[in-house]
Amino acid sequence: MTARVPATVSPEALPPPEQFAVTGHRVACDGGGGALGHPLVWLELGERPFVDCGYCDRRFVRQEGKKAPKGVNAHYDDPSPRHLGDH
């Protein structure tokens, strides 16, 4: 028996693996680090409400107000290196 695959798949049909709320216009992503991670990349939201990582498909959603959007993880550990005094 052969599985049937739709001719076209809408990008909205498949949700991203993980979604994180962010407050800034730039976010760093390394895929979670470790052996399954990827190189550190910076993603720019600009005026868009979200941005997807091209390596791991994580979605970073702009958080408006004090609460994260429904279904979005409110905690994200930014992997970018920080210099003393940048906190």
Secondary structure, DSSP 8 states (H G I E B T S, - for coil): ------S---GGGS--S-EEEE-SSEEEE-TTSGGG----EEEE-TTSSEEE-TTT--EEEE--SSS--TTSBS-----S---TT--
